Amino acid sequence: MVIGERDPVFGRPVFIMSAPRSGSTLLFETLQRAPQLYTTGSESHRLIETIPTLGVADRGFDSNRLLAADATPAVSAELRARFRDRAVDREGAPADARFRLLEKTPKNALRIPFLRAVFPEALFVYLYRDPRQVLASMIDAWLSGKFQTYLDLPGWPHPYWSLLLTPGWRNLARLPLPRIVAAQWQCTMSVMLDDLEALPAGRWTALRYDAFIARPDAGIEALCRALDLQWDQPPGQGLPLSRFTLSPPDPDKWRRHAAVIEPLLPGLQATIGRAERMAGAAG
């Protein structure tokens, strides 16, 4: 398909974009209750990466970055078929001929040009969360051993790599974990923000995690208006813990790692400022 043409199957699909551990699962599990949306029910790592040419081994273990050129006709047709065949609504009913897909996979923060080529009507939701909270949660994810994305990664001196594989990861091999995580976050944000800025007007919106947590009803209703979605859920039900939560939410939980996070913040300030400005400009 050509960008700009009407998509006969995927009408304005919605992709949630964020750095890992930013609360995207909670947003996904909330938003999927909208009556117009269909999902595969989970993240789509295998759905995407088992297509020949899209797995990291097929790409020389470079990174999870995918560009429009990677969306060849064969790849696009296969990925579209996989999503179409697995998508169900909130009641478990299969998708109609033309439907609105909701998708979130953290690695997709590095794949916006690819996704736009495969899904020409794609809309993107940028979820922004306080970087201190994100960095702390990323450190916890690495230490927990529950997020072992790649085992025995060639050239990586540790047993596993956690979370998404960012461009330039090989340069991080000798760094301590907090600096690995900081570089991982900064690279992800820089790539994602560049790609969002390159989108046509109206193709992306933003939501601040802190505002969403503070007033979930108002946040989700505003997001649905921006995405032209209905919202028929009763107010005041609260937000459940997402299935990937390691411990109960607390805005000050990051302070457990304050001694290693605070020295990193000056070097990240340019990216932090840009991320905040873009969240405010579109929010």
LINFEN-V587283 format. One record per residue. N is the residue number from 1. RES is the residue in one letter. D_LAST is the distance of its C-alpha to the last C-alpha in whole Angstrom. Layout:
BEGIN
N_RES_D_LAST ; N_RES_D_LAST
END
This chain:
BEGIN
1_M_30 ; 2_V_29 ; 3_I_25 ; 4_G_25 ; 5_E_27 ; 6_R_27 ; 7_D_27 ; 8_P_30 ; 9_V_29 ; 10_F_25 ; 11_G_23 ; 12_R_19 ; 13_P_19 ; 14_V_16 ; 15_F_16 ; 16_I_14 ; 17_M_14 ; 18_S_14 ; 19_A_17 ; 20_P_20 ; 21_R_20 ; 22_S_16 ; 23_G_16 ; 24_S_16 ; 25_T_19 ; 26_L_18 ; 27_L_15 ; 28_F_17 ; 29_E_20 ; 30_T_18 ; 31_L_17 ; 32_Q_20 ; 33_R_21 ; 34_A_20 ; 35_P_23 ; 36_Q_22 ; 37_L_21 ; 38_Y_24 ; 39_T_24 ; 40_T_27 ; 41_G_26 ; 42_S_26 ; 43_E_25 ; 44_S_26 ; 45_H_28 ; 46_R_32 ; 47_L_31 ; 48_I_29 ; 49_E_32 ; 50_T_35 ; 51_I_35 ; 52_P_37 ; 53_T_36 ; 54_L_32 ; 55_G_34 ; 56_V_34 ; 57_A_37 ; 58_D_38 ; 59_R_36 ; 60_G_38 ; 61_F_35 ; 62_D_33 ; 63_S_30 ; 64_N_27 ; 65_R_26 ; 66_L_26 ; 67_L_26 ; 68_A_27 ; 69_A_30 ; 70_D_31 ; 71_A_30 ; 72_T_33 ; 73_P_35 ; 74_A_36 ; 75_V_33 ; 76_S_31 ; 77_A_33 ; 78_E_34 ; 79_L_30 ; 80_R_30 ; 81_A_33 ; 82_R_32 ; 83_F_29 ; 84_R_30 ; 85_D_33 ; 86_R_31 ; 87_A_28 ; 88_V_29 ; 89_D_27 ; 90_R_26 ; 91_E_30 ; 92_G_31 ; 93_A_32 ; 94_P_32 ; 95_A_30 ; 96_D_31 ; 97_A_32 ; 98_R_28 ; 99_F_25 ; 100_R_22 ; 101_L_22 ; 102_L_19 ; 103_E_20 ; 104_K_19 ; 105_T_21 ; 106_P_20 ; 107_K_23 ; 108_N_20 ; 109_A_18 ; 110_L_21 ; 111_R_22 ; 112_I_19 ; 113_P_22 ; 114_F_24 ; 115_L_22 ; 116_R_21 ; 117_A_25 ; 118_V_26 ; 119_F_23 ; 120_P_23 ; 121_E_21 ; 122_A_18 ; 123_L_14 ; 124_F_12 ; 125_V_10 ; 126_Y_9 ; 127_L_10 ; 128_Y_10 ; 129_R_13 ; 130_D_15 ; 131_P_17 ; 132_R_20 ; 133_Q_20 ; 134_V_19 ; 135_L_22 ; 136_A_24 ; 137_S_24 ; 138_M_25 ; 139_I_28 ; 140_D_29 ; 141_A_28 ; 142_W_30 ; 143_L_33 ; 144_S_33 ; 145_G_34 ; 146_K_32 ; 147_F_30 ; 148_Q_33 ; 149_T_31 ; 150_Y_34 ; 151_L_38 ; 152_D_40 ; 153_L_38 ; 154_P_40 ; 155_G_41 ; 156_W_39 ; 157_P_41 ; 158_H_39 ; 159_P_40 ; 160_Y_36 ; 161_W_33 ; 162_S_30 ; 163_L_27 ; 164_L_26 ; 165_L_28 ; 166_T_26 ; 167_P_28 ; 168_G_31 ; 169_W_31 ; 170_R_35 ; 171_N_35 ; 172_L_33 ; 173_A_37 ; 174_R_38 ; 175_L_35 ; 176_P_35 ; 177_L_32 ; 178_P_30 ; 179_R_30 ; 180_I_30 ; 181_V_26 ; 182_A_25 ; 183_A_26 ; 184_Q_25 ; 185_W_21 ; 186_Q_21 ; 187_C_22 ; 188_T_20 ; 189_M_17 ; 190_S_19 ; 191_V_20 ; 192_M_16 ; 193_L_14 ; 194_D_17 ; 195_D_17 ; 196_L_14 ; 197_E_14 ; 198_A_17 ; 199_L_16 ; 200_P_16 ; 201_A_14 ; 202_G_12 ; 203_R_13 ; 204_W_10 ; 205_T_6 ; 206_A_5 ; 207_L_6 ; 208_R_7 ; 209_Y_11 ; 210_D_12 ; 211_A_10 ; 212_F_11 ; 213_I_15 ; 214_A_15 ; 215_R_14 ; 216_P_14 ; 217_D_15 ; 218_A_13 ; 219_G_10 ; 220_I_12 ; 221_E_13 ; 222_A_9 ; 223_L_9 ; 224_C_12 ; 225_R_12 ; 226_A_10 ; 227_L_12 ; 228_D_15 ; 229_L_16 ; 230_Q_19 ; 231_W_19 ; 232_D_22 ; 233_Q_22 ; 234_P_23 ; 235_P_21 ; 236_G_22 ; 237_Q_23 ; 238_G_22 ; 239_L_20 ; 240_P_23 ; 241_L_24 ; 242_S_23 ; 243_R_26 ; 244_F_26 ; 245_T_25 ; 246_L_28 ; 247_S_28 ; 248_P_26 ; 249_P_23 ; 250_D_23 ; 251_P_21 ; 252_D_24 ; 253_K_25 ; 254_W_24 ; 255_R_27 ; 256_R_30 ; 257_H_29 ; 258_A_28 ; 259_A_31 ; 260_V_31 ; 261_I_27 ; 262_E_27 ; 263_P_29 ; 264_L_27 ; 265_L_24 ; 266_P_25 ; 267_G_26 ; 268_L_22 ; 269_Q_20 ; 270_A_20 ; 271_T_18 ; 272_I_16 ; 273_G_15 ; 274_R_14 ; 275_A_12 ; 276_E_10 ; 277_R_10 ; 278_M_8 ; 279_A_6 ; 280_G_5 ; 281_A_6 ; 282_A_4 ; 283_G_0
END
